[in-house]
Amino acid sequence: MTTLEASQKIGNYRVLEVRELPHLRGQYVRLLHEPTGAQHIHIACPDDNNAFCVSFPTVPQDSTGIAHILEHIVLAGSERYPVRDPFFSMLPRSLATFMNALTYPDRTAYPFSTRVEKDYYNLLEVYLDACFFPRIDYEAFRQEGWRYQFAELENPGSPLQYGGVVFNEMKGMMATPAYVMFRNLGRAVFPGLTYANNSGGDPRHIPELTWEALKDFHARHYHPSNAYFYTYGNLPLEKTLAAIERYALARFGRIDPGTAIPDQERFSAPRRHEAVYPLAPSENPDKKSQVLVAWLTAFVGDVVEVLGLSVLQRVLLANAASPLRKALLESKVGEALADSTGFNTVFREAVFAAGLKGVNPEDADRVEGLILDTLRELVRSGVDQAMVDAAIHRLELESREVSNQGFPYALKVFFQLSGPYLHGGDPYLALQFDAALERLQAERAKGLFFENLIRKHFLDNPHRATIVLKPDQTLTERQEREEREKLERVRASLSEAEARRVVEEAKALKQRQEAKEDRSVLPTLELADIPMGFEDVPHAVKVVQGATVGLFPQPTNGISYLDLSFDFAGLPERYLELLPLFAFVVTRMGGGKSDYLEMAARVEAHTGGLSAGASLRSLPEDFSAFRRSFGLSGKALYRNHAEFFAILHDLLTALRWDRAHLKNLLGQLKASYEAQVVQAGHVYAMRLAARQFGGVAALRERLEGLSQVATLKRLAALDEAGLSGLLDDLEALRQHLFRRGGLRVCVTAEEAVLLELEERLEPLLAALPAGVGVAGAGEGSLPGKRLVPQARTTAVAVAYDAKLFQTVPYTHPDAPALQALANLLRSEYLHKEIREKGGAYGGFAVFSPESGMFGLLSYRDPHIVRTFEVYGGIHGFLARELEPEKVKEAILGAAGDIDPLLSPDSKGRTRFFDDLAGYTLERKRQYKERLLQVTLGDLRRVARTYLSGEAALAVIAGEEKVKEANQTLEPPFEVAAI
């Protein structure tokens, strides 16, 4: 790394500060671009997954979605790259480990990361041109934002409709109670500030946005004077700065963008805020409300105060022993914590909130009272210092962990510092957990630190809002009716010339969408840029107490990872549907001498968390053959190994069941599954379709799909006698699972501690019963194939459409061609037909080489019939002339899919369990070699062979939308409510 010093000049940049980052083995460098005022933070470190992000404070003054729609449109063509959609066009031309754009309540960010140097500079040029020199043409505004169109595009006698990607996306979002709660949190706590508006856009107000307003918003907000750059990794900073200067900043001077957000004027007294969310008419509205109590707290740039509140949030809410969580959930007023519960630093001033879902609206005073009484008692009796130490321990572990799970670590660092960075705090201190903790501990040593935090920010703070979110069974239908009536009024007001203009604009947009483009202006990787090898992770495999154990030395920064995989082959049929519930509760019950509250405190104080889950993994030679496994995983700092293994011993060998706690956990799990349905509707539709093929796909849907939602609803309604029987079944399930027979264990840590971990593992395994569970009543036969289109209805104004084909397993020579075909269809056909023309948020083709399933999916889609017609058009698309470049891009995209970004915590478990399942390095290399040899002829051949026969169809949508589709589709969908 080049040595830099404060005040040093690099071109037009001045280095403001250079600080060490020992935990990253690197440096923090902060710079200012003097001509424009653009700011830049660079994290220089040895990581080869280099990252870039440019963020702009965006402060909408209404709910037209101006910031969100602009995020879409700047990626829809720019000065140097005047193609229709350079962002999506780059996806198959890149090996990016992350590539997206994100709209927050007060900023818009454009991040990417990649392990390939050439790819980094390619993406850098595209992102810079998109952000600073977008075309923002009228057709892009109409496609991505909103437009008028006739139901039959060229027939002004047909009904007038709204179209637009963001318009339909936000219809889906506004059907999600969690999103509705978050938006109302902003309105309730920040009246008068930008946070009171819906930055994503409210479909009722999106049609108020004009093209001219959008262009003006860009000119002010997307100026270098309002830009905050971030880079990370091992590439030379000087080269990146030169590129940013050359391709963007050199053409600008300095302005005052006027985007600073003022402090919120504080309330003189607490307030009450009410809102509604859509509920399906078939659902019972009783106990479907939420109550959330929220306080405005500290400036996010006050790192020590924010750390103190983060610790307090864990003390109050993190686990079953946390006093506020315990008081709320054991009150029996509701079934789970309300959406948006926790400490939220996405705003300029952080918000702390807590509440319950599964309540009635009249319970609001009771929920509020529970929260305030609990906080008063904590001040009176004192905050448990052991719980404070445990919370600090957990935050320490999180600060140490270098993991690419969820997001690349390169971008997690950015998310960690972005609040102070954009709002005038100290971003460096946000990365220095130890320094901030030292200051916090000094304040804590003076006494009553956390009690005083509770007084200051909660009990003596009148800036409090109680939000009551109620279900409305008529909301979806009412809003759809109001939309139709509004459109009818608009249509009645249109002159003949204005109606012709709507038709002409529709024709112009269609022409734009179908125009052949020269994408050669976009940079691209070549097949030669694809790394051929897979990392050969060093390890040893041993047999310990009859279990197969993999030992993986990795630079884990003082954290050990342990993964146990139990075989549940032979599990009696009656217990299968209980596996997700067992996985959720097994790490939340007591064990040994600890009840569930004491165990929760032990887990918090001595581990980085425990998790469990059931999985079904098909074998590479035959997807109908599969391994059933139940995993239990955990992590801990090295100094906590003894207690970490003691906790595992108690949970595995002496689990303590608690009926009342089980009832609470059931409610929480049910609420979690229900909340996922609309948010991930395409995933549930895909599982619903896959189930129709029977076999392992049907079993997987039973564990992970809508069948499991129904199971949890049934179990949550059990009476006391039913709960007693359920406890007996869960204990029988534990006795069947937790045995040494077939057990596989992966241990990941630094080499110096692996021997100690192996020594601690031996008595843990010895304590387990030998052999495998006896197959009681047997597994039962797997369901057979039943290909009947399925529809499930809920309160949502959009649809999630799925069509699946069962193809070939991983080792079949055609599997790589199917993977490339999925990438080709996604980027060249479905994106245009489903998103650009159809107005859905997304259209996808996916191929799972392990399950052999090939899927066509849509997300937040205004259509059902049209989308399935598009799915039926894939062969016509493939019959067209397709350039060799498209095949190359399909292969590039597939190559990125099969070689994901890993990190020290995941390299070991991925290698170990892949090897044991038969997905060896040699087979992976063979798969990649075959992939690189795929031709256009192969793509057409596998499409004819595998995507022409029987298929499974499924949809999740509103009841009326399904009824309308069933008037056209043959055979019709079998329909049931979720």
Order of alpha helices (4+ residues) and beta strands (2+ residues): beta-beta-beta-beta-beta-alpha-alpha-beta-beta-beta-alpha-beta-beta-alpha-alpha-alpha-beta-alpha-beta-beta-alpha-alpha-beta-beta-beta-alpha-alpha-alpha-alpha-alpha-alpha-beta-alpha-alpha-beta-beta-beta-alpha-alpha-beta-alpha-beta-beta-alpha-beta-alpha-alpha-alpha-alpha-alpha-beta-alpha-beta-beta-alpha-beta-beta-alpha-alpha-alpha-alpha-alpha-alpha-beta-alpha-beta
